[in-house]
Amino acid sequence: MKKHNFSAGPCILPQSVLQKASEAVTNFNGLDLSLVEISHRSKDFVDVMENARELVLEHLNLQNQGYKALFLHGGASLEFLMVAYNLLEKKAAYLNTGTWADKSIKEAKLFGEIDIVGSSKDANFNYIPKNYTIPSDVDYFHCTSNNTIFGTQMQEFPETNVPLVCDMSSDIFSRVLDFSKFDLIYAGAQKNMGPSGTTLVIVKEDILGKVSRTIPSMLDYQTHISKDSMFNTPAVFPIYVSMLTLEWLKENGGISEIEKINNAKAKLLYTEIDRNPLFNGFVANAEDRSKMNATFSLANDSLKDTFDASWKAAGINGLNGHRSVGGYRASMYNALPLESVQVLVDVMQDLEKKS
Ligand SMILES: *Cc1c(COP(=O)(O)O)cnc(C)c1O
């Protein structure tokens, strides 16, 4: 039986998607060829790319509004610098909410002045800073919607006249937002969409072409827009699997339906963390808790061996917290069923009964 996979990333994917993907590896579209051994310029693969890019804009409600969806290489980590390369002329504003935000700031500093308008570094990133102001003279504002490692999530996004850039690696397609508020969204595929190896970028075309520096072709969003994400050989397998996941999401009612399940999963687990005296949540304020990654620890570390043995015996995978936080992290991405969260909650309740 399949494990209850709470892995933070690469993440759980729908079983039906994995099944279809494995068939395509041996015989794609009945071509008697593998998906990974045909030309990326063949009609069969060009259709995959077009379908994937369409589905992205459709799910986010961004069709016909000047946005382009791109599948690039290099992970979200390359976007940390590509964003600055393409958009930062003089000064940009950043919100520092965790390790990934911190890394994006480090890269952006290579290109201009960075104004850190809010930070929760003082408390090991256990909350989301609020009431910060974004100067009107910056080239853009950058934030991280969901902090995968610390388990915090932004519920509100600022109203601002400057371009809004967001790293949505770990919560894209998980909840309904007004995505048209954002000018550039990026996400490594492997948190909530597909295997690692491709990065999704959604960019409003009219924010580009404004910096004075020369941008190398591979790092220039306009190159990839003009070549429909086919400037060089795309990551065919991760893009294909991402397309299958996006189709699966559509068959299951889209973001609004998956959000209901995500809310139910988060409620089930956080209710238990709050109720059970053996566990403590990591995040300081309940309103900042992530619905994707729940971070928690044992109140008494002497129960660690018993708890670890119990969840492993229950078929749970990937519950250990990130080394910078410790404790546990339950990642509840779109493909994780509610039943898996129930299994975890049962293990937590059993521990209470036994101790
Ligand atoms: C995992 C993660 C990244 C890094 O992604 P890579 O694709 O490994 O470069 C960046 N931002 C967030 C929010 C993440 O969760």
The ligand as a MOL file (V3000), in Angstrom:
LIG
                    3D

  0  0  0     0  0            999 V3000
M  V30 BEGIN CTAB
M  V30 COUNTS 15 15 0 0 0
M  V30 BEGIN ATOM
M  V30 1 C 11.7210 24.6760 -2.1450 0
M  V30 2 C 11.5610 26.1410 -2.2490 0
M  V30 3 C 12.4490 26.9380 -3.0020 0
M  V30 4 C 13.6590 26.3480 -3.7150 0
M  V30 5 O 13.2370 25.6440 -4.8050 0
M  V30 6 P 14.2720 24.9510 -5.8170 0
M  V30 7 O 13.3690 24.5820 -6.9400 0
M  V30 8 O 14.8610 23.7970 -5.0950 0
M  V30 9 O 15.2860 25.9590 -6.2000 0
M  V30 10 C 12.2090 28.2790 -3.0730 0
M  V30 11 N 11.1710 28.8450 -2.4410 0
M  V30 12 C 10.3110 28.1320 -1.7040 0
M  V30 13 C 9.1670 28.8190 -1.0340 0
M  V30 14 C 10.4690 26.7530 -1.5900 0
M  V30 15 O 9.6120 26.0290 -0.8590 0
M  V30 END ATOM
M  V30 BEGIN BOND
M  V30 1 1 1 2
M  V30 2 1 2 3
M  V30 3 2 2 14
M  V30 4 1 3 4
M  V30 5 2 3 10
M  V30 6 1 4 5
M  V30 7 1 5 6
M  V30 8 2 6 7
M  V30 9 1 6 8
M  V30 10 1 6 9
M  V30 11 1 10 11
M  V30 12 2 11 12
M  V30 13 1 12 13
M  V30 14 1 12 14
M  V30 15 1 14 15
M  V30 END BOND
M  V30 END CTAB
M  END
